[in-house]
């Protein structure tokens, strides 16, 4: 979950390492339930706000269908 700090304070983004979280900076917590809980704790304390992550549409590539050719080889007969 992505958050933007509104106040500077020591905190954690992974539940293990404590770093100085600076006001005005955006941070990404670890991609797990723990990361979400940490982000929500910062938001509930009023020291951070959630940052909306834009939806990214998948890239679609258009591939021309392969040409179908008929084989002139005769199928092998079962013995």
Secondary structure, DSSP 8 states (H G I E B T S, - for coil): -EEEESS-EEEESSSS-EEEE-TT-EEE--SSHHHHHHHHHHHHHTSEEE----------------------S------
